[in-house]
Amino acid sequence: MTDPVATPPPPETTPPPAMNDPSALRSFWASISAVGAKESRWRMRGRRAFVVVTIYVTLVSLLVYAVYQFMYDQALRMAQFQSDGIPVDFVSGVVSAQIGQAIFGAILVLQTVLTIMVAPALTSGAISVEREKQTLELLITTPVSTLGLVIGKLFSSLAYVFLLIAASVPLMSVVFAFGGLAPEDLVRAYVLLVVVAFGIGSIGLVMSALVKRTQIATALSYLVVLGLTIGTLALHTYWMFSTTDQENGFVRGLRVHDAPEAIMWLNPLAADLDVVCTGTPESYGFTCQYIALVTHREVVPPNQMRDAFWPASAASFLILGIVLTLLTTQLIAPSRRIWRRKRNRPPPLDPASEPASSSPVQAEPVA
Amino acid sequence: MIPSSLPALQIQGLTKLYGTVRAVAGVDLDIGAGEIFGLVGPNGAGKTTTIRMLATLIEPSAGEAQICGLDIRRQPNSVRRVIGYMPDTFGVYDDMRVWEYLDFFAQFYVIPATRRRQVVADLLELVELTSRREDYVQSLSRGMQQRLCLAHALVHDPKVLLLDEPASGLDPRARAELRELLRELSAMGKTIVISSHILPELEELCTAVAIIDRGRVLASGSVDQIQARFRRGSVVRARILGGPDAVGSAREFLGAQPEVVSVEILSEGRLELALVGDDDASAGVLYRAMSAGHRVVSFAPVASDLEELFLQITAPNEESAA
């Protein structure tokens, strides 16, 4: 242990240099690694994490099998119908591609729903639990990088979501056996899933810093997620229909282009539809029609509609995540805010109400 | 450790307002390097708020404070590297082993992994928790958790320790162990600021104390200095040998002394005297009693004296209360 150093007080204008401060970047990485390791250890210790992953993979496998069986049976019936009732026991390559695309869409939507259900639950306790357990003060009085702490918390909480997403990759790869999708379609899907997890996770994180109690933070996070999914859909739909042209009380036509596309940017399910549409443009099915409606485009079969909506949506989730993460760093501790309040001048002393005057002992100047 | 003349903490006019309430109303203190400094005052006096401002947890509304020359407002991150802070109430992480707990905090100070192992081992030995290294933190007793929390505040070898009511909730044995540990840390050269609402608890430990009430420092200095400055009298218990007659005669004699305000017979030859004046006055009374042939076998101030002094200093003025 070292001897105490008593540095003479510095002049008012030149504060002394920081004492052996490591660089901000090293401190930032050290904070991420410390918090990340601790949180991951906590989440992964014991059997629970592995049991959940196993159950999840089993459920996704069952979904894949159900979609496959449903699509295959339907195709066989169609082929039998087209061959005048002669039984067939194979389907064409086109049908095989359609099965692959259906599995792709089903897994993507399932993963998205899972992400928006699980991410807020995992992140909405990240800061409030530290407050409830009275451990936040211990952290804040260390030179921890607040941004490192928040990022460490966010990504270690989301690590579990990412683990579930990663566990689905082998099952998602089944679609290549059926054809109809290119590897970049899967890349699109996973990029979208990761940014959605980041954006939605950061909603839970900011609530956790804003509200003291975890339960309330979780409830508020789900309320926001509900708003982003059902709320935006309802608003967008209402907007479209409220701008319907009417003539003598009769609907003359829909002016759908009046509903701004941006309303739906933070709706992860709408982005899913565009990723599916991008992967299967030749089908011009429901997914492409809905995206055409949202993005005000014409759906004409020769014009393939690719990447019409989801990049804007992914960028929105990314920006949302960054903004909310930075906001969380400012909410976590008032004394660590970048823009701290200007110093308050204390109100003038009121001798009548001053505690010192009511004491029998005079305040002593310290020797 | 002889306190250095240069202050490790300089506090000037430190103030904290919550709305119009002054939790801390202009505290001025200089605390020398190597001192064990006690902040003592009743609940709500502003001790915790003062320590939290020094620990950079909350911002002062006004005033300045420097710790090892570093300004708590302008250089909070540098201040965090020279202080170790232990709050009055703290929690522990679930599912974390004792060594992991210390290692976790050590990482924030960017201590390399190899050195961290040594630091953790040394600290566990210092707080006598080496045998509990692999245990989960939540399985430790309150006293052990308190020592572990103190160890967490030491991972970066800070120069100043800010301890808010570290002995609260501890049994007498754990208190004694903590006191011993703090003396050891003081011998290592640490400046320790410790708060308590019980003055006698700090009496033996601290080299100096400040008595705080309603956000203000009412008195400061060593406990002896404060006693000498403020004591207006004392309560002494004496034991007289002999039968009831001897005790009655001693009571009569003592009651006639000018310094003695009152005398009461307790039991078995014991008397309780209320005296005015300082130790010289007490010595004078004892000398005269012995010279007059009274067989006094013990003559000592009662333990509650210091507490009474504390109550006397922090007592609200009846006039202002009305």
Interface residues (C-beta under 8 A of the other chain):
Chain A: M1 T2 D3 P4 V5 A6 T7 P8 P9 P10 P15 P16 A18 M19 N20 D21 P22 R26 S27 A30 S31 S33 A34 A37 K38 R41 W42 R45 E132 K133 Q134 T135 E137 L138 L139 I140 T141 T142 P143 V144 A333 P334 S335 R336 R340 R341 R343 N344 R345 P346 P347 L349 E354 P355 A356 S357 S358 S359 P360 V361 Q362 A363 E364 P365 V366 A367
Chain B: S4 L6 P7 A8 Q10 T15 L17 T20 R22 A25 G26 D28 L29 D30 G32 A33 G34 A55 T56 L57 I58 E59 S61 A62 Q66 C68 G69 L70 D71 R74 Q75 P76 N77 S78 R80 R81 V82 I83 Y85 P87 T89 F90 G91 V92 Y93 D94 D95 M96 E100 F104 F105 Q107 F108 Y109 V110 C149 H152 D157 K159 V160 M188 G189 K190 T191 A210 D213 R214 G215 R216 V217 L218 A219 S220 G221 R229 F230 Q312 I313 T314 A315 P316 N317 S320 A321
